[in-house]
Structures are given as structure tokens and as C-alpha cells.
Amino acid sequence: MQSDADPRLEPAPVPTDAAPNPPEAPLPPLPAVLPPPPVPSFMRIAEGPPPAVVAQPGPRERASTTFLTVVTVVSLVADLATKGWAKDRLSAFDPKAHGLRRVEVVKGHIDFIFAQNPGGAWSFLRGLPDSLRRPFFLVVSAAAIVFIVTIYQRVNKDQLAMKWGLPLALGGAMGNLADRIRYGWVVDFIDFSMKWGGRDHHWPTFNVADIAIVLGVGLMAIDMLRTRGLHVHEDHAVVAAPGSPSALGRSAG
């Protein structure tokens, strides 16, 4: 019996020798960390230039020990020489003045006279009993000498004020210490007075060692103030450096 079905509707035979479908290509692996999304232009912060690379300076040269020795010796010799002159020439009795000899240097202001000062500079602690005063000043003078020498070892060559101040103070301290060891008191001979406001003002008698000590302490104070000012300026420059967050904040404000 012959089928009445339309042969056009029958499925086509599948050839057995056809090639199989090729495998699909694998997908690329996802990155471990996804990149951040781009920042919109209106949210970007203006950035300054990158900080400059500054070379670190090498170790600074220390002040010369020879300089310390020379300035100390010069101030010490000047002090002891002038004290010796004052003791020899001014401690004699002057019959005309009915007292010790006096040499007028600047009329009405500066005279040279001989004085024995058992106290410190400018007659400090002059009224203290000798049993307390003498060991006190010996210990203080010796400690000051050790302190000055120790500090000088840390002074740099370019610290001119400190480099001069320490040996001046050292020479003065050694000069007064030599007097205390020899006599138990210090030779003073410079007498200063002046009129101001209608009154006479008289400064305690002093010597070359006192002048060296005052100059040395003043120079040391100048060096410390100058060093402190440089540190403040450097800190301010670091905080306000271009491109730094603080500078950007101030410019934005």
C-alpha cells in the first residue's frame, strides 16, 4: 500500500560523515581587583607640582678646639694681666687722695680703683659667710668650666656667635676662679658711674673677666635665638609648601 504523505514534509536525512560543531572559546578570566571607576571632572581636586627631592646635607663640621684654646687663653691672660696691674699699682695708699690710688679714665664716669670682691660677678652674694661663699663659688666655677667645654664639642663651625661666646665665658670663669684659689676673693678695678634722671647711679666694680663672661653669655643667647628662629621658619615652610594639603586647604578657603 502506497503512502499518501507528501515527501516534501519528511525530514532530510542527517549525513553521518558531517564534522562536529567546534567548541566555544572560553571567556577571559575576571581581574582579581577591579579598577576604580573614573572620577568625574567636577569632583577632582587640583593637585600641585610633585614635591622636589631635596638632598640630605652631610654631617656639619665641628668648631675647632684650637680656636677654643686660643680665645680662652687670650681672654684669661688679658684678665690676669689687668688684675695684676691693678693690684700692684692701685692698692698703694695715695696721700693726696687720703686713700687708695684712683686713676680717672673718663671724667665723671669711669675710674680705675682697687677692690677686693669676695662675691660673684657684680658683687653677687658678697655678704654670704666665707665658710659658705668660697666653696660655693669654687664648685660653681668648676662646674661652669666643665659645662662650657662639653657644650663646645657640639658646636658647629658656622655657629659664629656660639663659637665666640663659649671661649670668652670660659676664659672669664677661669680668671675669676684663679683669684678665688689664690686669694679667696676676686680683684675688681673698673668703677663705672653716671648721672641719669637727676640722680647718681653707681655700678658695682668689675673686671675684664666679668666683661668676657657677659659678652660670652650674650653671644650664646643670640645664637640660641637665631637657631630657634631658623627652626620655626623651616617648620612653617614645610607646612605651607606648594601642593601640600594645608596649602590647598588655605587656597580653597
Backbone as a ProteinNet text record, in pm:
[ID]
protein_1_A
[PRIMARY]
MQSDADPRLEPAPVPTDAAPNPPEAPLPPLPAVLPPPPVPSFMRIAEGPPPAVVAQPGPRERASTTFLTVVTVVSLVADLATKGWAKDRLSAFDPKAHGLRRVEVVKGHIDFIFAQNPGGAWSFLRGLPDSLRRPFFLVVSAAAIVFIVTIYQRVNKDQLAMKWGLPLALGGAMGNLADRIRYGWVVDFIDFSMKWGGRDHHWPTFNVADIAIVLGVGLMAIDMLRTRGLHVHEDHAVVAAPGSPSALGRSAG
[TERTIARY]
88	0	88.8	65.7	148.6	98.9	193.3	154.6	116.7	14.8	-29.5	45.3	143.9	211.8	298	307	386.2	532.8	614.8	758.7	832.4	779.9	846.9	843.2	748.1	735.9	819.8	883.7	964.5	1098.5	1155.8	1286.6	1397.2	1490	1604	1693.8	1748.3	1839.4	1966.6	2017.4	2141.1	2258.4	2352.5	2469.9	2553.9	2601.5	2680	2822.9	2877.1	3016.9	3032.6	2926.8	2938.4	3030	3106.6	3201.7	3125.2	3175	3103.6	3119.6	3027.1	3034.2	3162	3233.8	3358	3323	3413.3	3385.1	3389.1	3308.2	3303.4	3431	3481.1	3602.3	3573	3669	3643.7	3645.6	3567.1	3562.7	3690.3	3744.2	3866.1	3838.4	3938.5	3915.2	3899.8	3818	3798.7	3921.1	3960	4074.9	4043.8	4154.5	4136.3	4082.5	4130.5	4085.2	4035.8	3912.8	3856.1	3911.2	3946.8	3997.4	3888	3927.4	3825.4	3762.4	3638.2	3572.5	3633.7	3632.3	3690	3613.7	3692.1	3631.6	3581.6	3457	3407.5	3494.7	3501.5	3588.9	3549.7	3419.9	3379.4	3414.9	3453.1	3489.3	3640.7	3718.3	3862.3	3917.9	4024.7	4092.4	4220.7	4238.3	4359.2	4482.3	4575.3	4696.9	4811.9	4896.1	5012	5125	5237.3	5351.9	5405.4	5466	5520.7	5630.3	5643.5	5746.1	5885.1	5965.9	6103.2	6183.4	6272.3	6359.3	6478.9	6490.2	6598.1	6704.1	6825.1	6934.5	6962	6976.8	7005.1	7149.1	7169.2	7306.2	7386.5	7515.3	7604.5	7632.1	7711.6	7743.5	7817.8	7777.4	7837.9	7968.9	8062	8193.9	8186.5	8251.9	8252	8350.7	8325.7	8414.5	8550.4	8653.7	8790.2	8822	8886	8932.7	9045.9	9125	9232	9175.2	9064.4	9000.2	8954.3	8895.7	8853	8972.2	9083.2	9200.5	9258	9267.9	9329.2	9246.1	9115.7	9030.8	9024.9	9019.8	9017.5	9145.3	9259	9387.5	9402.5	9361	9373.4	9288.7	9164	9078.3	9129.5	9182.3	9237.1	9360.9	9451.9	9574	9540.4	9444.7	9405.5	9347.9	9270.4	9211.6	9317.8	9403.8	9504.9	9607	9640.3	9737.9	9681.9	9558.1	9499.3	9476.4	9442.2	9427.1	9561.7	9666.5	9798.8	9841.8	9814	9846.1	9768	9637.5	9554.8	9601.3	9640	9684	9817.1	9906.1	10036.2	10030	9950.9	9953.7	9844.7	9733.4	9619.9	9598	9667	9645.4	9730.9	9819.3	9904.5	9825.4	9865.7	9799.1	9842.6	9745	9771.8	9749.4	9856.1	9836.6	9752.6	9756	9676.3	9526.5	9492.2	9350.7	9308.6	9406.1	9378.3	9310.1	9358.5	9303.1	9378.6	9320.4	9384.2	9389.4	9487.6	9506.6	9389.4	9353.6	9244.3	9293.3	9267.5	9305.3	9177.8	9167.2	9048.5	9064.6	8970.9	8975.4	8880.8	8754.8	8655.2	8596.1	8620	8583	8433.7	8408	8270.2	8200.9	8270.9	8204.6	8286.9	8411.9	8491.7	8621.2	8647.6	8772	8828	8960.1	9025.4	9060.4	9007.2	9035.1	9058.1	9121.9	9146.5	9037.6	8976.1	8870.9	8882.9	8854.7	8853	8707.1	8669.6	8531	8522.3	8471.2	8456.7	8336.4	8248.1	8128.1	8150.2	8039.1	8045.8	8051.8	8015.1	8014.1	7917.7	7961.9	7883.6	7854.1	7949.8	7940.5	7823.9	7787.1	7677.2	7714.4	7623	7642	7765	7791.1	7907.2	7892.6	7771.7	7751.7	7739.1	7752.8	7742.4	7865.5	7851.7	7968.5	8074.4	8201.3	8311.8	8311.9	8268.5	8266.3	8168.8	8069.8	7973.8	8004.4	8046.1	8064.4	8179.5	8293.8	8411.5	8391.6	8350	8327.6	8216.9	8115.6	8006.1	8058.7	8136.3	8185.9	8292.5	8369.4	8466	8395.5	8291.5	8216.9	8144.6	8081.2	8007.7	8102.4	8217.4	8313.6	8365.9	8399.2	8448.6	8340.8	8216.9	8107	8082.1	8094.5	8074.6	8181.2	8303.3	8411.5	8386	8348.6	8319.3	8200.7	8098.2	7979	8013.7	8093.3	8127.8	8207.8	8306.4	8387.4	8301.2	8206.5	8118.4	8028.1	7971.9	7884.2	7961	8084.6	8162.7	8187.9	8196.1	8218.7	8102.1	7986.5	7869.1	7844.6	7929.3	7909.3	7963.3	7887.4	7930.6	8016.5	8093.4	8188.4	8119.1	7997.5	7928.8	7848.3	7847.7	7779.7	7876.7	7888.8	7991	7966.5	7841.5	7812.9	7844.5	7801.2	7829.2	7976.8	8040.7	8182	8269.8	8227.4	8299.4	8252.9	8125.5	8071.5	8123.7	8131.9	8176.1	8320	8417.7	8553.4	8569.7	8493.6	8500.2	8451.5	8336.8	8285.7	8380.1	8442.2	8535.2	8657.5	8714.2	8829.7	8797.7	8680.9	8641	8620.5	8555.8	8533.1	8665.3	8759.2	8888.8	8967.4	8954.9	9024.6	8975.6	8844.5	8790.9	8817.9	8817.5	8848.7	8993.1	9084.8	9225	9239	9164.4	9169.1	9114.6	9008	8947.8	9041.5	9113.2	9206.7	9326.1	9374.2	9493.9	9464.1	9356.9	9332.4	9207.8	9113.7	8985.4	8888.1	8929.9	8846.1	8893.9	8814.8	8842.6	8884.7	8986.1	9032	8938.7	8875.4	8795	8861.6	8850	8916.8	8846.6	8744.8	8675.2	8552.4	8550.7	8442.4	8366.8	8235.5	8153.8	8038.8	8015.3	7903.4	7853	7727.6	7668.1	7550.9	7516.5	7401.1	7286.5	7170.5	7052.7	6928.6	6843.1	6722.1	6750	6860.6	6895.3	6954.8	6989.3	7046.6	7174.6	7265.7	7390	7365.6	7407.1	7393.3	7533	7563.1	7695.2	7683.9	7759.8	7758.5	7861.9	7834	7935	8065.3	8176.4	8307.3	8323.7	8386	8401.7	8539.8	8564	8695.3	8679.4	8792.5	8790.1	8721	8737	8669.7	8517.7	8465.7	8320.9	8274.1	8354.2	8318.4	8315.5	8415.7	8420.5	8302	8266.2	8152.1	8022.3	8001	7877.8	7871.7	7983.5	7985.6	7959.9	8021.4	8002.2	7858.7	7797.4	7657.8	7566.1	7594.9	7514.3	7523.2	7643.8	7660.3	7591.3	7597.4	7527.8	7376.5	7323.8	7180.3	7141.2	7225.5	7197.4	7194.2	7289	7292.6	7168.7	7127.4	7009.8	6883.3	6867.9	6751.2	6753.1	6870.6	6881.1	6848.5	6899.6	6871.3	6722.8	6661.5	6517.7	6437.9	6476.9	6406.6	6418.8	6536.5	6552.8	6465.4	6453.4	6368.7	6222.1	6176.8	6038	6013.5	6109.3	6093.9	6089.4	6175.3	6174.8	6044.2	5992	5865.4	5752	5750.8	5646.2	5655.6	5779.1	5796.2	5748.3	5768.7	5722.7	5571.2	5505.3	5359.7	5296.7	5355	5296.1	5358.8	5420.3	5483.1	5377.5	5407.5	5309.7	5270.8	5143.1	5093.6	5061.9	5096.6	5065.7	4918.9	4861.5	4718.3	4683.4	4774.1	4742.2	4736.9	4832.7	4832.3	4710.9	4669.6	4548.9	4426.3	4422	4307.2	4295.2	4412.5	4406.1	4368.1	4418.8	4384.4	4236.1	4181.6	4039.9	3953	4003	3923.1	3927.5
-119.9	0	121	211.4	330.4	442.9	510	619.5	740.8	809.3	932.8	1056	1043.9	1161.5	1229.5	1364	1446.2	1425.9	1384.7	1363	1491.2	1608.9	1735.5	1765.6	1702.4	1729.2	1633.8	1540	1447.1	1512.1	1488.2	1548.7	1493.6	1582.2	1540.4	1450.1	1350.4	1260.7	1332.8	1302.9	1365.4	1283.8	1349.3	1272.8	1228	1108.6	1052.5	1100.1	1147.8	1192.3	1341.8	1413.8	1561	1589	1700.3	1738.8	1787.7	1756.7	1805.3	1955.1	2012.7	2158.9	2193.8	2306.7	2345.1	2391.1	2364.3	2408.9	2560.9	2611	2756.5	2804.7	2925.9	2983.6	3020.9	2989.9	3023.6	3174.2	3218.5	3361.5	3402.8	3528.1	3573.4	3582	3544.4	3548.6	3692.4	3711	3843.3	3882.9	4011.5	4054.7	4036	4012.7	3991.9	4117.1	4236.5	4364.5	4451.2	4488.2	4573.1	4714	4778	4916.2	5010	5115.8	5209.5	5283.7	5319	5393.9	5532.3	5588.1	5722.4	5826.2	5923	6029.5	6138.6	6181.7	6290.8	6414.3	6491.6	6609.2	6711.2	6724.4	6825.5	6785.7	6657.6	6612.9	6605.3	6634.6	6625	6746.7	6722.5	6828.6	6863.7	6990.8	7035.4	6993.7	6933.1	6887.4	6978.4	7005.9	7089.4	7008.2	7073.4	7001	6900.9	6795.5	6695.6	6758.1	6715.5	6774	6747.7	6849.9	6836.9	6747.4	6673.1	6585	6666.8	6684.6	6763.7	6669.7	6693.2	6608.9	6637.7	6533.8	6548.7	6594.6	6703.7	6750.6	6651.2	6650.4	6562.5	6617.8	6548.3	6595.4	6728	6821.6	6954.3	6948.8	7034.3	7036.7	7102.1	7041.6	7093.1	7207.4	7290.9	7402.8	7351.8	7429.3	7387.7	7399.1	7295.9	7300.3	7400.5	7418.2	7518.5	7658.4	7687.1	7817.5	7838	7734.8	7742.5	7772.9	7705.4	7723.9	7864.5	7912	8043	8154.5	8155.7	8262.8	8256.5	8135.6	8121.2	8174	8137	8180.5	8331.9	8390.6	8536.1	8610.2	8568	8634.6	8612.4	8492.3	8463.7	8548	8556.1	8635.9	8783.6	8832.3	8973.5	9002.4	8910	8929.4	8927.1	8825.7	8814.2	8927.2	8970.6	9079.6	9211	9241.9	9366.5	9361.6	9245.5	9231.5	9248.5	9192.6	9209.7	9355.3	9425.3	9568.6	9644.4	9615.9	9687.7	9660.1	9537	9502.6	9570.4	9581.4	9642.5	9794.5	9854.5	9999.9	10072.4	10006.8	10077.2	10041.7	9939.4	9902.7	9984.4	10069.5	10152.1	10271.7	10321.6	10437.1	10564.8	10648.1	10777.6	10887	10954	11055.8	11174.1	11202.6	11315.7	11284.2	11161	11122.5	11072.2	11059.6	11006.3	10869.8	10790.2	10656.7	10584.1	10479	10406	10489.9	10459.4	10535.7	10515.2	10620.5	10617.8	10680.3	10611.2	10660.3	10695.7	10822.7	10868.5	10839.2	10761.2	10724.6	10813	10817.5	10906.6	10988.3	11118.1	11203.4	11191.9	11161.4	11151.2	11021.5	10928.5	10804.3	10678.9	10673.1	10551.2	10584.5	10512.1	10521.5	10382.2	10376.6	10252.2	10260.9	10165.8	10159.4	10013.9	9991	9854.4	9813.6	9694.4	9644.4	9494.5	9445.1	9301.1	9255.5	9170	9125.4	8978.7	8949.6	8809.1	8740.4	8818.1	8760.5	8722.2	8711	8674.7	8797.7	8779.2	8890.6	8998.5	9124.9	9239	9228.5	9168.4	9155.9	9067.7	8970.5	8880.7	8795.2	8785.4	8708.5	8754.9	8882.2	8936.2	8920.6	8932	8927.4	8788.2	8682.6	8545.9	8513	8435.8	8398.2	8327.5	8351.7	8297.1	8144.7	8081.3	7935.3	7874.2	7950	7903.8	7961.6	8087.2	8156.3	8097.7	8075	8029.9	7891.7	7787.7	7658.5	7663.8	7748.8	7759.8	7809.4	7917.1	7972.5	7884	7811.2	7718.9	7606.9	7552.3	7443.5	7495.1	7612.2	7667.6	7699.6	7757.5	7791.4	7666.6	7563.9	7439.6	7373	7373.3	7313.8	7391.9	7524.5	7605.9	7576.8	7556	7525.4	7392.2	7290.5	7158.8	7168.7	7243.3	7258.8	7326.9	7433.4	7507.9	7420.1	7346.8	7259	7150.2	7094.9	6990.4	7044.1	7162.2	7221.1	7254.9	7302.5	7343	7225.4	7105	6988.3	6961.5	7021.3	7003.2	7123	7223.5	7344.7	7323	7368.4	7358.3	7478.3	7462	7564.7	7693.4	7682.5	7801.1	7874.2	7825	7895	7997.6	8111.9	8208.7	8264.5	8299.5	8359.7	8261.8	8138.5	8038.8	8004	8000.6	7965.1	8069.1	8196.4	8300.7	8312.6	8293.5	8314.2	8216.5	8089	7988.4	8009.6	8030.8	8052.7	8183	8287.7	8411.2	8386.8	8319.6	8288.8	8195	8101.5	8008.8	8082	8172.9	8248.8	8335	8397.8	8478.1	8394.9	8279.9	8192.4	8141.9	8108.1	8061.4	8173.6	8297.2	8408.6	8435.3	8437.8	8458.8	8339.1	8218.1	8100.3	8104	8152	8162.7	8257.4	8368.5	8461.6	8396.5	8323.1	8260.9	8156.1	8085.3	7985.9	8054.4	8165.1	8231.6	8316.2	8396.4	8496.2	8467.4	8393.7	8378.7	8488.9	8581.3	8689.1	8723.7	8807	8842.7	8989.6	9018.5	9155.8	9226.3	9333.3	9420.4	9557.6	9625	9754.9	9855.1	9814.8	9907.5	9960.7	10091.4	10157.3	10247.7	10222.2	10296.8	10365.7	10490.6	10566.8	10665.1	10705.8	10802.7	10871.4	10988.2	11062.4	11043.4	11006.4	10984.9	11016.5	11098.2	11138.4	11223.8	11301	11386	11312.2	11184.4	11104.9	11036.9	11011.5	10940.1	10789.8	10717.7	10571.9	10510.9	10424.3	10363	10212.7	10163.5	10020.2	9949.8	9828.8	9756.5	9740.5	9752	9740.4	9602.3	9597.6	9471.7	9463.6	9359.7	9336.7	9284.6	9250.9	9203.1	9066.9	8982.1	8851.2	8867.9	8963.9	8987.7	9033.7	9118.3	9164.9	9046.9	8958.4	8842.7	8749.7	8731	8642.7	8700.9	8831.2	8894.4	8888.8	8919.6	8910.9	8767.8	8670.8	8531.2	8485.3	8519.4	8480.2	8549.8	8675.4	8746.3	8683.2	8643.7	8578.6	8442.3	8370	8240.6	8259.6	8364	8390	8426.1	8504.7	8539.9	8415.2	8324.4	8201.6	8115.7	8104	8022	8082.4	8215.2	8279.4	8265.1	8278.4	8263.8	8121.3	8022.6	7883	7851.6	7904.9	7881.8	7945.9	8065.2	8130.1	8052.2	7992.3	7911.5	7787.8	7723.8	7605.2	7639.7	7752.1	7793.6	7823.1	7888.3	7920.1	7793.5	7694.9	7570.4	7494.5	7490.4	7421.9	7489.7	7622.2	7694	7668.7	7659.4	7634.5	7494.9	7397.5	7261.4	7255.6	7322	7319	7388.6	7500.6	7580.5	7551.3	7436.2	7403.1	7391.8	7437.9	7428.3	7284.3	7262.6	7129	7048.3	7101.3	7027.5	7042.5	6947.8	6957.3	7084.8	7133.7	7256.2	7374.9	7379.4	7492.3	7489.7	7368.1	7358	7399.3	7360.2	7397.7	7546.5	7614.7	7759.9	7828.3	7775.1	7837.8	7817.8	7699.7	7675.8	7762.1	7793.3	7876.3	8021.2
0	0	0	-85.4	-102.3	-14.6	56.2	148.6	69.4	124.4	60.7	112.4	208.5	269.8	166.1	187.6	94.6	125.9	31.1	60.3	94.5	58.5	90	239	311.4	453.4	536.6	478.8	554.5	586	707.8	744.4	658.8	629.8	546.6	627.1	564.8	637.5	680.7	799.3	853.1	804.9	739.5	692.9	811.5	803.8	914.5	915.4	801.4	795	816	868.6	889.9	1008.2	1001	1109.9	1230.9	1354.2	1475.8	1494.4	1570.5	1596.2	1675.1	1637.2	1711.5	1853	1951.7	2091.7	2103.7	2192.4	2213	2283.5	2245.7	2307.7	2452.4	2546.8	2689.4	2712.8	2807	2841.5	2914.6	2893.7	2965.6	3115.2	3196.2	3342.7	3391.9	3494.5	3553.5	3636.8	3636.8	3719.1	3867.4	3946.2	4090.7	4157.7	4114.9	4171.9	4059	4066.3	3962	3973.9	3862.5	3870.2	3918.9	3992.2	4040.1	3924.5	3941.5	3833.7	3819.8	3703.1	3684.5	3766.5	3819.4	3899.2	3805.2	3822.2	3736.8	3750.4	3644.2	3641.8	3748	3779.8	3877	4019.6	4041.5	4174.7	4192.7	4092.3	4102.1	4177.7	4257.8	4333.2	4260.5	4245.3	4176.9	4256.5	4187.9	4252.6	4213.8	4312.3	4287.2	4228.1	4203.6	4147.9	4248.1	4201.1	4294.4	4379.8	4504.6	4590.9	4536.7	4546.7	4499.2	4592	4533.6	4611.5	4658	4789.3	4846.8	4900.6	4858.4	4906.8	5053.3	5130.9	5272.6	5291.3	5370.4	5390.1	5472.5	5446	5520	5658.8	5736.8	5872.4	5867.5	5954.7	5957.6	6034.8	5992.8	6054.5	6192.2	6289.9	6426.3	6440.1	6541.8	6569.7	6615	6584	6612	6761.4	6813.5	6952.2	6968.7	6862.1	6866.5	6885.3	6818.2	6833.8	6977.7	7036.2	7176.3	7266.5	7243.9	7328.3	7313.8	7190.4	7166.9	7229.1	7203.7	7256.9	7409.1	7464	7610	7672.3	7615	7669.3	7658.4	7545.7	7528.6	7632.3	7650.5	7749.6	7891.1	7919.4	8051.6	8080.5	7983.4	8002.4	8018.1	7936.9	7949.2	8087.2	8140.9	8273.1	8382.4	8380.2	8485.3	8478.2	8356.6	8343.2	8397.8	8364.6	8414.7	8565.3	8616.9	8762.3	8833.2	8774.2	8833.3	8833.7	8722.9	8718	8824.4	8836.5	8933.7	9076.5	9105.5	9240.7	9275.1	9176.7	9201.9	9204.9	9117.3	9101.5	9178.4	9204.5	9264.6	9411.6	9461	9600.8	9698.1	9646	9732.5	9784.9	9900.8	9962.7	9892.4	9860.1	9795.8	9898.7	9944.5	10047.7	10001.1	9869.8	9821.1	9827.6	9796.2	9798.7	9935.2	10029.2	10162.6	10154.5	10062.8	10044.6	9935.6	9880.8	9773.4	9647	9567	9444.2	9348.9	9277.8	9180.5	9050.7	8939.4	8806.7	8731.2	8691.8	8619.7	8471.3	8413.7	8272.3	8191.8	8228.7	8168.4	8282.9	8281.7	8394.2	8425.6	8551.7	8597.5	8563.9	8495.5	8454.8	8486.4	8442.8	8457.6	8530.9	8639.3	8715.8	8736.8	8753.9	8792.7	8940.8	9018.8	9161.4	9198.7	9311.8	9357.2	9455.4	9428.8	9517.1	9529.4	9648.5	9674.3	9683.3	9590.2	9582.6	9623.3	9742.5	9783	9720	9653.8	9593.2	9448.7	9376.3	9236	9148.7	9021	8927.8	8976.3	8964.2	9009.8	9160.1	9236.4	9383.3	9427.4	9345.1	9378.6	9499.9	9598.5	9722.3	9800.2	9794.3	9865.5	10016.5	10069.7	10213.5	10271.6	10190.8	10241.5	10325.5	10434.3	10515.2	10431.8	10464.4	10386	10385.1	10494.3	10500.5	10399.6	10358.1	10257.8	10120.1	10118.9	9991.5	9910.5	9973.5	9898.7	9836.2	9910.5	9843.1	9739.5	9763.4	9665.9	9532.2	9532.6	9406.8	9343.9	9423.7	9366	9289.9	9350.5	9284.8	9161.5	9173.7	9059.5	8944.4	8974.1	8869.2	8799.2	8877.2	8816.8	8731.3	8780.3	8702.4	8574.3	8580.6	8460.6	8356.2	8399.3	8305.6	8236.3	8312.3	8253.1	8157.8	8196.4	8112	7979.7	7985.7	7864.1	7768.7	7820.9	7735.2	7672	7747.2	7693.9	7583.4	7604.5	7503.6	7377.3	7392.1	7274.4	7180.5	7232.7	7148.1	7053.3	7079.4	6993.1	6901.5	6910.4	6831.7	6690.9	6590.6	6451.6	6413.8	6309.9	6268.3	6225.5	6168.5	6119.6	6227.3	6351.3	6461.4	6521.4	6454.1	6493.3	6632.4	6663.1	6793.5	6906.2	6893.6	6997.3	7001.7	6885.5	6879.7	6950.1	6949	7021.4	7165.9	7188.6	7323.1	7425.9	7388.8	7485.4	7533.6	7444.4	7496.4	7573	7537.6	7616	7758.2	7769.9	7903.7	7978.6	7906.8	7970.8	8024.2	7945.9	7992.4	8112.6	8112.5	8228.1	8352.5	8336.2	8452.4	8509.7	8422.7	8470.6	8538.6	8489.7	8552.8	8693.7	8713.2	8847.9	8938.3	8881	8961.4	9010.8	8927.3	8969.5	9088.4	9087.3	9201.3	9328.3	9317.7	9436.8	9496.2	9409.2	9460	9527.1	9468	9522.3	9645.6	9636.4	9740.8	9825.2	9770.6	9837.5	9800.3	9715.9	9664.2	9523.6	9455.4	9316.2	9310.1	9228.7	9209.5	9111.2	9154.8	9069.2	9064.7	8950	8941.5	8849	8778.2	8687.3	8759.8	8781.1	8854.9	8758.5	8744.5	8647.9	8719.7	8685.5	8741.6	8637.3	8652.6	8560.5	8628.2	8575.2	8623.6	8526.6	8583.1	8498.9	8581.2	8523.7	8595.2	8716.7	8711.6	8824.2	8942.4	8926.4	9035.3	8988.2	9082.3	9052.9	9062.9	8959.7	8956.3	8949.7	9045	9054.4	9032.8	8934	8904	8989.6	9039.2	9117.9	9039.8	9109.3	9046.1	8982.3	8864.7	8791.5	8730.5	8651.9	8591.7	8449.8	8386.1	8247.6	8238.7	8339.6	8337.9	8335.1	8412.6	8411.3	8273.7	8209.7	8074.4	7977.5	7985.6	7895.7	7919.6	8046.1	8077.4	8022.4	8040.9	7992.2	7839.9	7773	7626.5	7579.9	7646.9	7607.7	7624.4	7736.9	7759.2	7658.2	7627.4	7527.6	7390	7349.1	7219.1	7216.2	7326.4	7331.9	7321	7384.8	7375.2	7232.5	7164.3	7024.7	6937.5	6958.7	6878.7	6903.7	7029.5	7059.3	6999.3	7005.6	6945.4	6794.4	6734.5	6589.4	6547.2	6618.4	6585.4	6599.8	6705	6724.4	6612.5	6567.6	6457.5	6327.7	6301.9	6181.5	6185.9	6301.5	6312.9	6289.1	6343.9	6322.3	6175.4	6109.6	5967.5	5882.7	5914.2	5837.8	5857	5979.8	6004.4	5928.6	5925.7	5854.4	5704.7	5652.2	5509.4	5471.7	5560	5531.9	5532.2	5628.2	5637.8	5518.7	5475.5	5368.4	5233.4	5214.4	5087.6	4978.4	4853.6	4744.9	4719.7	4699.9	4673.1	4796	4915.3	5036.4	5070.5	5145.1	5179.2	5252.3	5339.8	5412.8	5321.8	5225.6	5133.2	5044.1	4998.3	4916.7	4994.5	5123.8	5206	5223	5244.7	5260.9	5132	5017.5	4890.7	4859	4898.5	4872.9	4959.3	5082.3	5170.6	5127.6
[MASK]
+++++++++++++++++++++++++++++++++++++++++++++++++++++++++++++++++++++++++++++++++++++++++++++++++++++++++++++++++++++++++++++++++++++++++++++++++++++++++++++++++++++++++++++++++++++++++++++++++++++++++++++++++++++++++++++++++++++++++++++++++++++++++++++

